Amino acid sequence: MAAQLVAVLTRRGETVATAESLTAGLVCATIARIPGASAVLRGGLVVYATELKTVLAGVDAKLLAERGAVDPEVAAQLADGARERCGATWGLGLTGVAGPSAQDGVAPGTVYVGLSGPSTRIVRTLAETGDRDMIRTASVRSAFALLGEHLH
């Protein structure tokens, strides 16, 4: 799936950047494995710590204080921040709970994937199952699927 995205983005002359919490750079790393990724991957922000979501990605501190880090609007703002701060056509923002424990009352497997792009700002809500690795891997696949849907 990453290879297809790199090919489509390259053909379109577009780029992507990420701001990742629960996936901690896995989306970026997966794209970077594809030959030719340097033509489309601008970079990524690993914002695992809550305050870095504000400092690095520009997420509203008041929003984080009121709703916590695992929230659909946080994912949208992460995507916006990745796009703006990395100068990319598309931004992906991921936040969620990989488990095994709940975070701020949010169940493991709850994930929000944001996409920011030309005339696009959308968040997909996921309810994943499995262990930490399975939830993180499924989140990466969902981020790729969401971007892919908006490239066709």
N, C-alpha and C positions, 0 to 999 in steps of 0.2 A: 504494500500500500504506500509506503514512503517513497519507493522508486517511481510509482505512478505520479505522486504529487510533485516530485522533483521534475519529472518530465513535463508535466502540464504547466507548472510555474515557469520553467525555462522557456517553453514555447510561447507563453504569454508575456514574458519579460517582467514577471512579478516576483516579489520576495515575501518571506515570512520570518517572523520573530516570535519568541515565546516568553511568557512569564509563568513560571511553574512553581507550585507549592508541593503538593503530595507527590508529584512525579520527579521532583528535584533534578530537572534537566534531562530526563529520559526522552522527552519528545525531541529536543534538540539533538541529543546524541544519536537517536534513531535516524533522523534525517541526515546527519553528518556521515553516517556509514555509507550513504549512497554516493557512488561516483558522480561528480558534477554538482554536488550539493552546494559547493561554494558559490555557484551562480545564483542561488535562490535563498540560502539561509543567511540572514543578517546577524543573528545572534539570539541570546536568550538570557533571561534573568531568573536565577534560582532564588526564590523568595520564601524559603521554608519558614523562617521566623516571621511572626505577624508584623512586627514593626518594619521589616524590610519590604513588605508589600506597599507601604506608604513611601518609605525612603527611596527605594529603587524603581518601583512601578507606578507610583503616584496614586495609589488607592486612597480614597478619602479616609482619614484617621477616625473621623466621627462615625462613619459607616462601620468600620471595624470594631469600634468601641460599643456601638449599639447592637450589631447583629453577629459579631464574631467573624472569624476568617473564612468559615465555610458557609458561603451565601452566594446566590446567583449573581447579585449585583457586584460582589467582589470579583467573581470570575469575569464579568463584563469589563470591569475597570482594569483588571490584570491584562486582558486582551488589548484594551485601548492603550495601556501603558507600554506594553511590548511594542505595539505598532508605532506609537509616537516616539518613544525613546530610542528605538533601534532604527527608525526610518524605513520601515517595511510597508509593503502593500497590505499585508495581512498580519494580524496579531492573534495568537492563541493564548488564552489564560486558563489555567487549571488550578482548582482548589478542591479539597475534599478530605475525607478521612479514610486512610488505608488500613486502619486497625492495628492491633486487634481490639483496642478499646475505643469507646466513644470519645469525642472531643467536643467540649462545650455543649453536651447533650445531643450531639449529632451522631447518628449511628455509623459504624464502619460500613464502607461501601457507598456512602453518599458522596457523589462527585458532581461538580459543576464545571462544564467546559464552555468557555466564552470564545467567541470569534468576533473580531473587529476587522472591517475592511471597507472597501469602497461601497458606500450606501448599505453597509451591513453591520449590524450589531445584534448578536443573538447569543443566547445561552441554552445549552442542552443540560438537562438534569438526568443523572444516571443513578441507578441503584444496583451496584455491582456486588457480586458474591465471591467468596474465596479468601485466600490469605493475602497478605500485603502485596506480594509480587503479582498475584493474579489481578488484584484490584488496580494496581499501578499500570500493568500491561494493558488491561482492558481500557483504562483511561486514555492511554496513548492511542490505541486503535480508534477510540471514539473521537478524539481530537482530529485525527487524520480523516475520518469519515465526514465529520462536520465541515472541515475545510474543503474536502473533495466535492461535497454536495454543492458548494458555492462556486466552484471553479468550472462546472459543466453547464 
